[in-house]
């Protein structure tokens, strides 16, 4: 997701949250409110590359629906560059690969 210009934290958070909510409505047909987001922040230092956006949702059911239907992103012209994945450490991923 594109980053907005460096501003204060609240404006950046609002931009990222609104972009995520627009994506979930357009691609997944979900009406996600700001209250459904537990956390939203960028990972890494600001630079020329777009940083990943970490979103934590309050509802496990909402997260599962987004994860199960994430294949729809490739069909969306506006959001085809967006990739959704679980935020897991290497130790958490290892047992799943065996």
Secondary structure as UniProt FT lines:
FT   HELIX           9..28
FT   HELIX           34..36
FT   STRAND          37..42
FT   STRAND          53..57
FT   HELIX           60..68
FT   HELIX           70..75
FT   TURN            77..81
FT   HELIX           90..97
//
